Amino acid sequence: MTERKMNSSNNRLYHMGNTLRNFRKHKGMTIEQLAEALSVSTRMIYNYENGKNIISLETIVLMYERNIFERTLEELVDSFIIEIFK
């Protein structure tokens, strides 16, 4: 992968993670609480928030199904995918 593509990809992952962090903090949740709500490890949430892992569509749907952030599926997809990958 070229350096330019890597920087673009890293930037997108960072923004995706930042969005998750902002949603979590707005909800008043800890990393541990969010991890439990999504049935993942705290390490996974940490990696999401720090741009080390991409948040899958499956995880976004799970956020919706479990009503973690009290947003519609459309709002979550827009926040985590459309706005970031424009």
N, C-alpha and C positions, 0 to 999 in steps of 0.2 A: 504494500500500500504506500502511496506517495506521502510525503510529509504533509502536504496540503490537505489531502483527504483525511489523514490521521488527525490533524488539528481540527478540522471541521467536525469529524466524528466525536472527538473528545469534547469539543465545545457543546455539541448537542447533548451528550451524556451529562455534562455538567449542568446544563439548563434543565434537563429532565429531573436530575437529582435535586436541584435547587427548588423546583416546583413541588416535588414530593416533600421536601423539608418544610417549605412554607405552608403547605396544606396541613402537615402533621402539627406544626407549631400553632397554627391558627385554631386547630381542633383541641390544643392543649394536651397532646399525646406525647409520651416518651417513645424513644426508639423501641424499647421493649414492648410497650403496649401495641404499637403498630405491627411489630413482628408477630405478636400473638394473634392479633386480629386477622392477619394474612396467612397465618400458619407457616411462617418462614423463620429463619434464624435472625437474630439481631445483627449478625455479620452481613446478611443479605441486605437489610435495610441500610446499614452503614455504607455498603458498597453502592447501593442505588444513589444514596444522597451525596456521595463523593464522586460520582461519575465513573465508577469502576465497572458497573454492570448496567445494561439496558433494562428498563422495566418492560416486561413482555405484555402483549395485549391480553393474555390470559390473566395476568396480575391486575391489570387495569379493570377488566371485567369483574374480577373478584372484589376489588375495591367498591365497585358499583353494587354488586349483589349483596355484599355485607353492609352496605350503606355507611361505610367508614367516614367519608368526607361529606356526606349529605349532598351529593351532586348527581346530576343525571349522567348516564353513560356517555351521551353526546358531549357534555361539559368536560368529563374526564378525558375522553379521546382528544378533544380539542386542546386541552391543557397539556397533556403528555405527548401527543404525537403531532397534531396538525400545526400548532403554534411553533413547535420546536423544529420541525422538518420542512418548514416553508422555504 
